[in-house]
Amino acid sequence: MVEKLISIKNHTVYIALGSNIGDKSKNLIRAIEEINTLIGEVTEVSSFFENEPQGFKSDNIFVNACIICKTNLNPLATLKELKNIEKKMGRKKTNEVYKDRIIDLDIIFFDKLIYNSEKLTIPHKEYKNRSFVLIPLKELSPFLEN
C-alpha cells in the first residue's frame, strides 16, 4: 500500500473584534469561542479595550480586541465563517457603514498575503487608521510597524 503524505498548511490570521451592544465583553468571548470552533485554534487574545465609537455617534462605548488564529481555511472561507458568526450572534445587515453592533469581526492579516477583491482586502485597508485595532494588535505583535 502506498501512503500519501498530505501537508496541510496552518495559516495565521489576525482578527479584530468589536462590540458596543449588550454585554460587550461576553459578546467578544462568545465570538472567540465560535472562531475557535468554526475557523481554527485561537492561539492568542489581546486585552479588551474600551473605545469611543469612531465614524458615527453613539452613546454606547465599544469593547475591542484582536486575536491570532491558526486555520486551514483560505481567506474567503474564513471571511464567510466570520460573517456566519456575526449573523448567528444577531448582527443585522444594513446599508449603514457604521452603526451600533453586537459583534464586528474583521480579518486584519492573513499570513503575509496581500489580497484585494470586491469582498475582501488583506491587509485590512483601514487598520492603520484605527486605534481600536492598532492598540490590541500591537499588544499581540509589538514588532508590527505602522
Residue pairs with C-beta under 8 A, 6 or more apart in sequence:
8 72
9 72
10 40
10 70
10 71
10 72
11 40
11 70
11 71
11 72
11 73
11 74
11 110
11 111
12 68
12 69
12 70
12 109
12 110
12 111
13 39
13 40
13 68
13 69
13 70
13 71
13 75
13 78
13 107
13 109
13 110
13 111
14 66
14 67
14 68
14 69
14 107
14 108
14 109
14 110
14 137
14 140
14 141
15 35
15 66
15 67
15 69
15 82
15 105
15 106
15 107
15 108
16 64
16 65
16 66
16 104
16 105
16 106
16 108
16 124
16 127
16 130
16 132
16 133
16 136
16 137
17 28
17 31
17 32
17 64
17 65
17 66
17 67
17 103
17 104
17 105
18 28
18 51
18 62
18 63
18 64
18 65
18 101
18 103
18 104
18 132
19 25
19 27
19 28
19 31
19 62
19 63
19 101
19 102
19 103
19 104
20 53
20 58
20 60
20 61
20 62
20 63
20 100
20 101
21 27
21 60
21 100
21 101
21 102
22 102
24 61
24 62
24 63
25 48
25 63
27 63
27 89
27 102
27 103
28 48
28 63
28 65
28 103
30 89
30 103
31 85
31 89
31 103
31 105
32 42
32 45
32 67
34 85
34 88
34 89
35 42
35 67
35 69
35 81
35 82
35 85
35 105
36 42
36 69
38 81
38 84
38 85
39 69
39 71
39 73
39 78
39 81
39 82
40 69
40 70
40 71
40 72
40 73
41 69
41 70
42 67
42 68
42 69
43 68
43 69
43 70
44 67
44 68
44 140
45 65
45 67
46 65
46 66
46 67
46 136
46 137
46 139
46 140
47 65
47 136
47 139
48 63
48 64
48 65
49 63
49 64
49 65
49 132
49 135
49 136
50 61
50 62
50 63
50 64
51 61
51 62
51 63
51 64
51 131
51 132
52 61
52 62
53 60
53 61
53 62
53 98
53 100
54 98
54 130
54 131
54 132
55 97
55 98
56 96
56 98
56 99
58 99
58 100
60 100
62 132
64 132
64 133
64 135
64 136
65 136
66 108
66 133
66 136
66 137
66 139
66 140
67 140
68 140
68 141
71 78
73 81
75 107
75 110
75 113
75 115
75 120
75 122
76 117
76 119
76 120
78 107
78 110
79 107
79 119
79 120
82 105
82 106
82 107
83 105
85 103
85 105
86 103
86 104
86 105
87 93
89 102
89 103
90 102
90 103
91 101
91 102
91 103
91 104
106 124
106 133
107 120
107 122
107 124
108 123
108 124
108 127
108 133
108 137
109 122
109 123
109 124
110 122
113 122
114 122
114 123
115 121
115 122
116 122
124 133
126 133
127 133
127 134
127 137
128 134
128 146
134 146
137 144
138 144
